Amino acid sequence: MKFLVFIEQRDGKIRKASLEALSLARRLAGGPAVAVLPGKGVTALAAGLGAYGASVVHVADRDDLALYSTKGYVGALDAAAKKESPDAVLIAATAMGKDVAPRFAARHDVSAIVDLMDLRLEGDRLVGSRPVYSGKARAEVDCGAAKLQVATTRPNVFPAESQPGADARVEPLEMPEVAPRARVVRVEASEGRELDVSEADVIVSGGRGIKGPENWPLVRDLQEALGAALGASRAVVDAGWIDHQHQVGQTGKVVSPTLYVACGISGAIQHLAGMGTSKVIVALNKDAEAPIFKVATYGIVGDIFQTIPEVAKAVRAVKAE
Ligand SMILES: Cc1cc2nc3c(=O)[nH]c(=O)nc-3n(C[C@H](O)[C@H](O)[C@H](O)COP(=O)(O)OP(=O)(O)OC[C@H]3O[C@@H](n4cnc5c(N)ncnc54)[C@H](O)[C@@H]3O)c2cc1C
C-alpha cells in the first residue's frame, strides 16, 4: 500500500499535524511513505521528514508558492500524485488541509473521508471514523471502491513518531505554472503571536464565568503556570472579550490536547464539539450540575476567582520540585 502525505509548513517549520499524518502513513503501510512539501524556501526542511516516515519528499520550492493558494498547493500535490501513483493520500485536517483535500479529491473524481479520529486498513481499504452531530456520535467511513483513497486526519489525535534513521531523499518537483484565480496578497500575524490553540498540547480556556475581559489575568495566570495556549468559549468571543482565534468549538477551532482546563465554561454541546476529545479535561465551575462535569476527568466545584489561583499555585509548586 503506497501512501503520499501532504506536508504543511508555516514560518519555516513543519506543522506537527503533518508529522502526525506522516507517522500514521508509516504505521499503516508498515514502511516508509512518500511526501510532498510545497512552499518557498522549504527545501531545507525536507530531509528531516525521514525520521517521521518519508523515504522521498517531493519539494515544490517556488516563489509563487510563498503564500498559500488552493490552486498552487493542490497543483503541487497533484504533480506528486502523478509521479508516484499512490494508493492513498493523507492530509492533516488543518484549515489548509480542509481546503486542499476536497479540491484534490474532486480533481481525481473521488470523495475524501475527512477529520478522522481513527484510521485502519481492512485489506487495501482505509476505514476510519469521524465525529458527527457535534461529537455526540462517530460515523464509520471508507472511500468505497475509489482507486485513489483520500483522507484527512484530525490534528493532535494521532502520535507524531520520530525514529532515528536515514534522511528522506529530496526531489525537486516539476509542476505547471500556477495561475491562481484567487491570490493571498498579504498575511498579517495577530499581535503578540500567541501559541495557537489548534497546535497546543495544553489549553486553558475561559468562559462567561470570568465575568468580564478585565479578569483575563486570572485565567492567564494559570495559562502561564502550565505553559498553555489560551482558549475561549463563543460566549466571551461574541461579547468581544477576546479575539475569535481563541474560540474553541463547533464554530471555532477543534482541539485535542493532552490537557484541557475549562474555567467558568458551562460545557454547551457546541463547545464540547471542539474539545470533547481532549485526553484529560479539568473543569472549574461553581455549578456542580454544569454539563462540562459530564465530560471532565477531574472537576473542582467552586468560584473560579478562588479556585484558579489555588490551582496555579499548586502547578507552580509541583513544577518547582
Ligand atoms: C450554531 C452555534 C454554534 C456555536 N458554536 C460555539 C463554539 O464554537 N464554541 C462555544 O464555546 N460555543 C458555541 N456556541 C454557543 C454555546 O451554545 C454556548 O452558548 C457557549 O458555549 C456558552 O459559553 P460559556 O460556557 O462561556 O457561557 P455560559 O453557558 O453562560 O456558562 C458560564 C459558566 O460559568 C459558570 N460560572 C459563572 N460564574 C462563575 C464563577 N464565579 N466561578 C465558577 N464558575 C462560574 C456558570 O456556572 C456557567 O456554567 C454555539 C452556539 C450555536 C447556536
The ligand as an SDF file (V2000), in Angstrom:
LIG
                    3D

 53 58  0  0  0  0  0  0  0  0999 V2000
  -24.6930   27.3390   15.8670 C   0  0  0  0  0  0  0  0  0  0  0  0
  -23.9670   27.5510   17.1730 C   0  0  0  0  0  0  0  0  0  0  0  0
  -22.5990   27.4220   17.1950 C   0  0  0  0  0  0  0  0  0  0  0  0
  -21.8980   27.6030   18.3970 C   0  0  0  0  0  0  0  0  0  0  0  0
  -20.5400   27.4470   18.4080 N   0  0  0  0  0  0  0  0  0  0  0  0
  -19.8970   27.5370   19.5850 C   0  0  0  0  0  0  0  0  0  0  0  0
  -18.4850   27.3280   19.6530 C   0  0  0  0  0  0  0  0  0  0  0  0
  -17.8000   27.1100   18.6470 O   0  0  0  0  0  0  0  0  0  0  0  0
  -17.8940   27.4040   20.8600 N   0  0  0  0  0  0  0  0  0  0  0  0
  -18.5720   27.6650   22.0090 C   0  0  0  0  0  0  0  0  0  0  0  0
  -17.9640   27.7230   23.0810 O   0  0  0  0  0  0  0  0  0  0  0  0
  -19.8950   27.8920   21.9610 N   0  0  0  0  0  0  0  0  0  0  0  0
  -20.5700   27.8510   20.7840 C   0  0  0  0  0  0  0  0  0  0  0  0
  -21.8980   28.1230   20.7510 N   0  0  0  0  0  0  0  0  0  0  0  0
  -22.5270   28.7140   21.9550 C   0  0  0  0  0  0  0  0  0  0  0  0
  -22.9090   27.7030   23.0140 C   0  0  0  0  0  0  0  0  0  0  0  0
  -24.1970   27.1990   22.7680 O   0  0  0  0  0  0  0  0  0  0  0  0
  -22.8890   28.3660   24.4090 C   0  0  0  0  0  0  0  0  0  0  0  0
  -23.7540   29.4740   24.3910 O   0  0  0  0  0  0  0  0  0  0  0  0
  -21.4950   28.8500   24.8560 C   0  0  0  0  0  0  0  0  0  0  0  0
  -20.5640   27.8160   24.7020 O   0  0  0  0  0  0  0  0  0  0  0  0
  -21.5780   29.2570   26.3210 C   0  0  0  0  0  0  0  0  0  0  0  0
  -20.3740   29.7890   26.7240 O   0  0  0  0  0  0  0  0  0  0  0  0
  -19.9450   29.7480   28.2470 P   0  0  0  0  0  0  0  0  0  0  0  0
  -19.8770   28.3440   28.7100 O   0  0  0  0  0  0  0  0  0  0  0  0
  -18.7580   30.6040   28.3930 O   0  0  0  0  0  0  0  0  0  0  0  0
  -21.1310   30.5560   28.9610 O   0  0  0  0  0  0  0  0  0  0  0  0
  -22.3040   30.0430   29.8530 P   0  0  0  0  0  0  0  0  0  0  0  0
  -23.0700   28.9580   29.2250 O   0  0  0  0  0  0  0  0  0  0  0  0
  -23.0330   31.2620   30.3030 O   0  0  0  0  0  0  0  0  0  0  0  0
  -21.5760   29.3990   31.1200 O   0  0  0  0  0  0  0  0  0  0  0  0
  -20.8660   30.0960   32.0720 C   0  0  0  0  0  0  0  0  0  0  0  0
  -20.4940   29.1110   33.1610 C   0  0  0  0  0  0  0  0  0  0  0  0
  -19.6770   29.7780   34.1120 O   0  0  0  0  0  0  0  0  0  0  0  0
  -20.0520   29.3120   35.3840 C   0  0  0  0  0  0  0  0  0  0  0  0
  -19.6910   30.3730   36.3320 N   0  0  0  0  0  0  0  0  0  0  0  0
  -20.2080   31.6280   36.4310 C   0  0  0  0  0  0  0  0  0  0  0  0
  -19.5800   32.3150   37.3820 N   0  0  0  0  0  0  0  0  0  0  0  0
  -18.6350   31.5010   37.9050 C   0  0  0  0  0  0  0  0  0  0  0  0
  -17.6720   31.6340   38.9350 C   0  0  0  0  0  0  0  0  0  0  0  0
  -17.5140   32.7790   39.5910 N   0  0  0  0  0  0  0  0  0  0  0  0
  -16.9080   30.5750   39.2190 N   0  0  0  0  0  0  0  0  0  0  0  0
  -17.0480   29.4000   38.5650 C   0  0  0  0  0  0  0  0  0  0  0  0
  -17.9290   29.2170   37.5590 N   0  0  0  0  0  0  0  0  0  0  0  0
  -18.7110   30.2570   37.2600 C   0  0  0  0  0  0  0  0  0  0  0  0
  -21.5340   29.0710   35.3240 C   0  0  0  0  0  0  0  0  0  0  0  0
  -21.9150   28.1220   36.3070 O   0  0  0  0  0  0  0  0  0  0  0  0
  -21.6810   28.5330   33.9160 C   0  0  0  0  0  0  0  0  0  0  0  0
  -21.6260   27.1170   33.8890 O   0  0  0  0  0  0  0  0  0  0  0  0
  -22.6090   27.9430   19.5640 C   0  0  0  0  0  0  0  0  0  0  0  0
  -23.9880   28.0810   19.5320 C   0  0  0  0  0  0  0  0  0  0  0  0
  -24.6720   27.8830   18.3550 C   0  0  0  0  0  0  0  0  0  0  0  0
  -26.1710   28.0180   18.3340 C   0  0  0  0  0  0  0  0  0  0  0  0
  1  2  1  0
  2  3  1  0
  2 52  2  0
  3  4  2  0
  4  5  1  0
  4 50  1  0
  5  6  2  0
  6  7  1  0
  6 13  1  0
  7  8  2  0
  7  9  1  0
  9 10  1  0
 10 11  2  0
 10 12  1  0
 12 13  2  0
 13 14  1  0
 14 15  1  0
 14 50  1  0
 15 16  1  0
 16 17  1  0
 16 18  1  0
 18 19  1  0
 18 20  1  0
 20 21  1  0
 20 22  1  0
 22 23  1  0
 23 24  1  0
 24 25  2  0
 24 26  1  0
 24 27  1  0
 27 28  1  0
 28 29  2  0
 28 30  1  0
 28 31  1  0
 31 32  1  0
 32 33  1  0
 33 34  1  0
 33 48  1  0
 34 35  1  0
 35 36  1  0
 35 46  1  0
 36 37  1  0
 36 45  1  0
 37 38  2  0
 38 39  1  0
 39 40  1  0
 39 45  2  0
 40 41  1  0
 40 42  2  0
 42 43  1  0
 43 44  2  0
 44 45  1  0
 46 47  1  0
 46 48  1  0
 48 49  1  0
 50 51  2  0
 51 52  1  0
 52 53  1  0
M  END
$$$$
